[in-house]
Amino acid sequence: GGVRHAPRRPAAGAAIRRAPRAASAAPSEVRTFGMVAALIGIVFVVAVLYLTQTTSVATGGYETQRLAQHRDELRRQNALLEVQIAKLDSPARIETEARQLGLIRAKSVPIVSAETLAARR
């Protein structure tokens, strides 16, 4: 091996040089970073708002379709009930039901005037 030398010591009163430090970020770099961060934040907020709106519209569309199907089903049931009411109100059906209950058709219907009823009291 070679001879090792001890590190040199600066002479008395000599200025000590240090390695240059990493310079702190320049103000323009900080401003640029802040603008980029703000832009990313704005893009994120806009994206979230867009997705929220799109989801809301899709959900509203599905709900509208579901309600339309429900309305159509109710209309169909209503039509069936209208037919059933017409059948039940039929004079022929009422007469048949009355005979089954043992009722007979009256030969005449007595009509009593209000004055006759008042005189009886």
MARTOR-802359 format. One line per 8 residues: number of its first residue (from 1); their letters; for each residue x, y, z of N, C-alpha, C, O. Coordinates in nm, 3 decimals, padded with zeros to 5 digits. Example, Ala and Ser with C-alpha at 12.3 -4.5 7.8 and 13.67 -1.06 7.14 Angstrom:
1	AS	01.319/-00.569/00.780/01.230/-00.450/00.780/01.320/-00.330/00.780/01.424/-00.332/00.846 | 01.285/-00.225/00.708/01.367/-00.106/00.714/01.290/00.003/00.787/01.341/00.114/00.804
REM end
This chain:
1	GGVRHAPR	00.066/-00.113/00.000/00.000/00.000/00.000/00.074/00.127/00.000/00.194/00.139/00.024 | -00.006/00.219/-00.029/00.041/00.355/-00.035/00.039/00.419/00.102/-00.013/00.365/00.199 | 00.095/00.531/00.106/00.102/00.605/00.230/-00.029/00.680/00.248/-00.081/00.740/00.154 | -00.078/00.675/00.366/-00.203/00.746/00.395/-00.170/00.880/00.451/-00.083/00.896/00.537 | -00.241/00.975/00.401/-00.223/01.110/00.453/-00.342/01.145/00.539/-00.456/01.109/00.510 | -00.313/01.214/00.642/-00.420/01.263/00.729/-00.490/01.375/00.656/-00.426/01.449/00.581 | -00.618/01.389/00.677/-00.689/01.499/00.610/-00.627/01.632/00.650/-00.583/01.650/00.764 | -00.625/01.720/00.557/-00.566/01.850/00.583/-00.659/01.934/00.666/-00.781/01.933/00.647
9	RPAAGAAI	-00.602/02.002/00.754/-00.678/02.095/00.836/-00.658/02.233/00.780/-00.549/02.270/00.737 | -00.767/02.308/00.782/-00.751/02.444/00.728/-00.659/02.525/00.818/-00.649/02.505/00.939 | -00.595/02.613/00.754/-00.503/02.699/00.830/-00.584/02.788/00.922/-00.701/02.816/00.896 | -00.523/02.831/01.026/-00.592/02.916/01.122/-00.639/03.041/01.054/-00.565/03.104/00.979 | -00.767/03.079/01.080/-00.823/03.200/01.024/-00.875/03.183/00.882/-00.935/03.276/00.828 | -00.852/03.070/00.821/-00.900/03.049/00.684/-01.049/03.017/00.688/-01.097/02.953/00.781 | -01.120/03.062/00.589/-01.265/03.036/00.582/-01.288/02.891/00.548/-01.219/02.833/00.464 | -01.385/02.834/00.614/-01.417/02.693/00.590/-01.525/02.689/00.483/-01.630/02.752/00.496
17	RRAPRAAS	-01.497/02.614/00.380/-01.597/02.599/00.276/-01.680/02.476/00.303/-01.630/02.370/00.342 | -01.806/02.495/00.283/-01.896/02.379/00.300/-01.953/02.344/00.164/-01.954/02.425/00.071 | -02.001/02.221/00.156/-02.063/02.177/00.030/-02.190/02.257/00.011/-02.262/02.283/00.107 | -02.218/02.296/-00.108/-02.340/02.376/-00.133/-02.463/02.294/-00.096/-02.476/02.177/-00.134 | -02.555/02.357/-00.023/-02.680/02.292/00.016/-02.775/02.297/-00.102/-02.761/02.378/-00.193 | -02.871/02.207/-00.094/-02.974/02.214/-00.197/-03.050/02.343/-00.172/-03.100/02.367/-00.062 | -03.056/02.424/-00.272/-03.125/02.552/-00.257/-03.273/02.527/-00.231/-03.332/02.437/-00.291 | -03.332/02.604/-00.143/-03.474/02.586/-00.115/-03.550/02.618/-00.243/-03.503/02.693/-00.328
25	AAPSEVRT	-03.669/02.559/-00.255/-03.747/02.574/-00.378/-03.772/02.722/-00.406/-03.805/02.800/-00.317 | -03.755/02.756/-00.530/-03.776/02.895/-00.570/-03.925/02.926/-00.559/-04.008/02.836/-00.574 | -03.961/03.051/-00.534/-04.102/03.088/-00.520/-04.185/03.050/-00.642/-04.302/03.014/-00.627 | -04.130/03.057/-00.762/-04.208/03.022/-00.882/-04.239/02.873/-00.883/-04.346/02.833/-00.931 | -04.149/02.790/-00.833/-04.174/02.645/-00.827/-04.285/02.615/-00.727/-04.369/02.529/-00.751 | -04.285/02.686/-00.614/-04.389/02.666/-00.513/-04.524/02.707/-00.571/-04.624/02.638/-00.552 | -04.525/02.820/-00.641/-04.649/02.868/-00.702/-04.699/02.769/-00.806/-04.819/02.739/-00.811 | -04.608/02.717/-00.889/-04.646/02.619/-00.991/-04.702/02.494/-00.927/-04.803/02.440/-00.972
33	FGMVAALI	-04.636/02.447/-00.821/-04.685/02.329/-00.750/-04.825/02.354/-00.693/-04.912/02.268/-00.702 | -04.845/02.471/-00.635/-04.976/02.505/-00.579/-05.083/02.510/-00.687/-05.195/02.463/-00.665 | -05.049/02.566/-00.803/-05.147/02.573/-00.911/-05.181/02.434/-00.964/-05.297/02.405/-00.991 | -05.080/02.349/-00.977/-05.104/02.212/-01.024/-05.190/02.137/-00.922/-05.283/02.065/-00.960 | -05.159/02.152/-00.795/-05.238/02.085/-00.690/-05.382/02.135/-00.691/-05.476/02.056/-00.677 | -05.400/02.266/-00.707/-05.535/02.322/-00.712/-05.609/02.270/-00.835/-05.727/02.237/-00.827 | -05.540/02.262/-00.949/-05.601/02.212/-01.071/-05.643/02.066/-01.054/-05.752/02.027/-01.097 | -05.559/01.986/-00.993/-05.593/01.845/-00.967/-05.715/01.838/-00.876/-05.805/01.756/-00.899
41	GIVFVVAV	-05.719/01.921/-00.775/-05.834/01.924/-00.684/-05.961/01.962/-00.756/-06.066/01.902/-00.733 | -05.954/02.062/-00.843/-06.072/02.105/-00.918/-06.120/01.995/-01.012/-06.240/01.968/-01.023 | -06.026/01.931/-01.081/-06.063/01.821/-01.172/-06.129/01.709/-01.092/-06.226/01.649/-01.139 | -06.078/01.679/-00.975/-06.135/01.574/-00.891/-06.278/01.609/-00.850/-06.368/01.525/-00.859 | -06.298/01.732/-00.806/-06.433/01.776/-00.764/-06.530/01.771/-00.882/-06.643/01.724/-00.867 | -06.487/01.817/-00.998/-06.573/01.814/-01.117/-06.606/01.669/-01.154/-06.720/01.638/-01.188 | -06.508/01.580/-01.146/-06.532/01.439/-01.179/-06.632/01.378/-01.082/-06.721/01.304/-01.124 | -06.617/01.407/-00.953/-06.711/01.353/-00.853/-06.851/01.408/-00.878/-06.949/01.334/-00.870
49	LYLTQTTS	-06.863/01.537/-00.907/-06.994/01.597/-00.936/-07.056/01.534/-01.061/-07.176/01.506/-01.063 | -06.975/01.512/-01.163/-07.025/01.450/-01.286/-07.076/01.309/-01.258/-07.185/01.272/-01.303 | -06.998/01.231/-01.185/-07.040/01.094/-01.154/-07.166/01.093/-01.068/-07.254/01.008/-01.087 | -07.175/01.186/-00.974/-07.294/01.194/-00.890/-07.416/01.227/-00.975/-07.522/01.165/-00.960 | -07.401/01.323/-01.065/-07.512/01.363/-01.151/-07.552/01.248/-01.244/-07.671/01.222/-01.262 | -07.456/01.181/-01.302/-07.484/01.069/-01.394/-07.555/00.957/-01.320/-07.651/00.900/-01.372 | -07.509/00.925/-01.201/-07.573/00.821/-01.121/-07.715/00.860/-01.085/-07.806/00.777/-01.088 | -07.735/00.986/-01.051/-07.868/01.035/-01.016/-07.963/01.025/-01.134/-08.078/00.983/-01.118
57	VATGGYET	-07.916/01.061/-01.253/-08.000/01.054/-01.373/-08.035/00.908/-01.404/-08.149/00.878/-01.437 | -07.937/00.819/-01.393/-07.962/00.678/-01.421/-08.061/00.621/-01.320/-08.153/00.547/-01.357 | -08.043/00.654/-01.194/-08.135/00.606/-01.090/-08.276/00.659/-01.115/-08.374/00.587/-01.099 | -08.285/00.786/-01.153/-08.416/00.844/-01.185/-08.482/00.774/-01.302/-08.603/00.754/-01.302 | -08.404/00.738/-01.402/-08.456/00.666/-01.518/-08.511/00.530/-01.479/-08.619/00.491/-01.523 | -08.437/00.457/-01.396/-08.484/00.326/-01.349/-08.612/00.341/-01.267/-08.704/00.260/-01.280 | -08.617/00.442/-01.183/-08.735/00.466/-01.099/-08.855/00.501/-01.186/-08.966/00.453/-01.161 | -08.835/00.583/-01.288/-08.942/00.618/-01.381/-08.995/00.494/-01.452/-09.117/00.477/-01.466
65	QRLAQHRD	-08.905/00.409/-01.496/-08.945/00.286/-01.564/-09.023/00.194/-01.469/-09.123/00.136/-01.508 | -08.978/00.183/-01.346/-09.046/00.098/-01.247/-09.186/00.152/-01.219/-09.282/00.076/-01.211 | -09.197/00.285/-01.204/-09.328/00.345/-01.177/-09.422/00.330/-01.296/-09.542/00.310/-01.277 | -09.369/00.340/-01.417/-09.453/00.321/-01.536/-09.506/00.179/-01.542/-09.622/00.158/-01.578 | -09.423/00.081/-01.509/-09.468/-00.058/-01.507/-09.575/-00.078/-01.399/-09.673/-00.149/-01.421 | -09.555/-00.016/-01.284/-09.653/-00.026/-01.175/-09.785/00.037/-01.218/-09.892/-00.019/-01.194 | -09.777/00.155/-01.283/-09.898/00.222/-01.333/-09.972/00.133/-01.432/-10.095/00.122/-01.425 | -09.899/00.070/-01.524/-09.963/-00.017/-01.623/-10.031/-00.136/-01.556/-10.140/-00.177/-01.597
73	ELRRQNAL	-09.966/-00.192/-01.455/-10.025/-00.304/-01.381/-10.152/-00.260/-01.310/-10.252/-00.333/-01.310 | -10.150/-00.142/-01.249/-10.270/-00.091/-01.181/-10.383/-00.065/-01.281/-10.500/-00.090/-01.251 | -10.350/-00.015/-01.398/-10.451/00.006/-01.502/-10.513/-00.126/-01.546/-10.635/-00.135/-01.565 | -10.430/-00.228/-01.561/-10.480/-00.361/-01.600/-10.573/-00.415/-01.492/-10.681/-00.466/-01.522 | -10.532/-00.403/-01.365/-10.617/-00.450/-01.254/-10.747/-00.372/-01.250/-10.853/-00.429/-01.224 | -10.741/-00.242/-01.276/-10.861/-00.158/-01.275/-10.958/-00.203/-01.385/-11.079/-00.210/-01.362 | -10.905/-00.233/-01.502/-10.991/-00.280/-01.612/-11.059/-00.411/-01.575/-11.177/-00.430/-01.603 | -10.985/-00.501/-01.511/-11.044/-00.629/-01.468/-11.154/-00.604/-01.364/-11.258/-00.670/-01.366
81	LEVQIAKL	-11.130/-00.511/-01.274/-11.231/-00.480/-01.172/-11.355/-00.416/-01.234/-11.467/-00.441/-01.190 | -11.336/-00.332/-01.336/-11.449/-00.272/-01.406/-11.536/-00.381/-01.469/-11.659/-00.374/-01.462 | -11.473/-00.480/-01.531/-11.547/-00.592/-01.591/-11.621/-00.670/-01.483/-11.737/-00.707/-01.501 | -11.555/-00.694/-01.371/-11.618/-00.767/-01.260/-11.738/-00.689/-01.206/-11.841/-00.749/-01.176 | -11.726/-00.557/-01.193/-11.838/-00.475/-01.145/-11.955/-00.485/-01.243/-12.070/-00.498/-01.201 | -11.925/-00.477/-01.372/-12.031/-00.486/-01.473/-12.104/-00.620/-01.462/-12.226/-00.625/-01.475 | -12.030/-00.728/-01.440/-12.093/-00.860/-01.425/-12.180/-00.865/-01.300/-12.291/-00.918/-01.302 | -12.127/-00.810/-01.190/-12.200/-00.815/-01.063/-12.325/-00.727/-01.066/-12.423/-00.758/-00.998
89	DSPARIET	-12.323/-00.620/-01.143/-12.438/-00.530/-01.152/-12.543/-00.578/-01.252/-12.649/-00.517/-01.265 | -12.515/-00.685/-01.321/-12.607/-00.736/-01.422/-12.740/-00.776/-01.358/-12.741/-00.852/-01.262 | -12.854/-00.725/-01.411/-12.985/-00.764/-01.356/-13.008/-00.915/-01.362/-13.071/-00.970/-01.271 | -12.961/-00.982/-01.464/-12.979/-01.128/-01.474/-12.906/-01.199/-01.360/-12.961/-01.292/-01.301 | -12.785/-01.155/-01.329/-12.710/-01.218/-01.220/-12.779/-01.192/-01.087/-12.788/-01.281/-01.003 | -12.828/-01.069/-01.067/-12.895/-01.035/-00.941/-13.021/-01.122/-00.925/-13.048/-01.170/-00.815 | -13.097/-01.141/-01.034/-13.218/-01.224/-01.026/-13.182/-01.369/-00.994/-13.251/-01.433/-00.914 | -13.077/-01.420/-01.055/-13.032/-01.557/-01.027/-12.993/-01.572/-00.881/-13.031/-01.669/-00.816
97	EARQLGLI	-12.917/-01.477/-00.830/-12.874/-01.481/-00.689/-12.995/-01.474/-00.596/-13.000/-01.544/-00.495 | -13.092/-01.389/-00.630/-13.212/-01.375/-00.548/-13.290/-01.506/-00.543/-13.335/-01.545/-00.436 | -13.306/-01.575/-00.656/-13.377/-01.704/-00.659/-13.303/-01.806/-00.573/-13.367/-01.883/-00.501 | -13.170/-01.806/-00.579/-13.092/-01.902/-00.499/-13.111/-01.876/-00.350/-13.102/-01.968/-00.268 | -13.139/-01.751/-00.315/-13.163/-01.716/-00.174/-13.308/-01.738/-00.134/-13.345/-01.716/-00.018 | -13.392/-01.781/-00.229/-13.532/-01.807/-00.199/-13.620/-01.685/-00.212/-13.734/-01.688/-00.166 | -13.575/-01.581/-00.271/-13.654/-01.460/-00.289/-13.735/-01.473/-00.418/-13.692/-01.537/-00.514 | -13.851/-01.410/-00.418/-13.935/-01.411/-00.538/-13.961/-01.267/-00.580/-13.950/-01.173/-00.501
105	RAKSVPIV	-13.997/-01.254/-00.707/-14.024/-01.120/-00.762/-14.163/-01.079/-00.716/-14.259/-01.156/-00.723 | -14.173/-00.957/-00.669/-14.304/-00.905/-00.624/-14.391/-00.880/-00.747/-14.344/-00.834/-00.851 | -14.523/-00.913/-00.731/-14.616/-00.892/-00.843/-14.639/-00.743/-00.864/-14.649/-00.696/-00.977 | -14.649/-00.670/-00.754/-14.665/-00.526/-00.764/-14.592/-00.461/-00.647/-14.570/-00.522/-00.543 | -14.557/-00.338/-00.667/-14.488/-00.264/-00.562/-14.582/-00.154/-00.516/-14.614/-00.063/-00.592 | -14.626/-00.163/-00.388/-14.716/-00.059/-00.341/-14.641/00.072/-00.327/-14.529/00.076/-00.276 | -14.703/00.180/-00.372/-14.643/00.312/-00.361/-14.725/00.388/-00.258/-14.847/00.403/-00.273 | -14.659/00.437/-00.155/-14.725/00.509/-00.048/-14.675/00.652/-00.054/-14.555/00.678/-00.056
113	SAETLAAR	-14.769/00.745/-00.056/-14.730/00.886/-00.064/-14.690/00.935/00.075/-14.725/00.875/00.176 | -14.616/01.042/00.077/-14.570/01.099/00.203/-14.687/01.147/00.288/-14.680/01.140/00.411 | -14.794/01.195/00.226/-14.909/01.241/00.302/-14.977/01.126/00.375/-15.022/01.141/00.488 | -14.984/01.012/00.311/-15.046/00.895/00.374/-14.965/00.853/00.495/-15.021/00.817/00.599 | -14.835/00.856/00.482/-14.749/00.819/00.596/-14.766/00.921/00.709/-14.770/00.883/00.826 | -14.775/01.046/00.676/-14.790/01.151/00.778/-14.926/01.138/00.848/-14.936/01.164/00.968 | -15.028/01.099/00.776/-15.162/01.085/00.834/-15.168/00.968/00.929/-15.244/00.972/01.026 | -15.090/00.864/00.906/-15.089/00.746/00.991/-15.023/00.774/01.127/-15.045/00.698/01.222
121	R	-14.947/00.874/01.137/-14.875/00.899/01.262/-14.959/00.966/01.358/-14.915/00.995/01.469
REM end
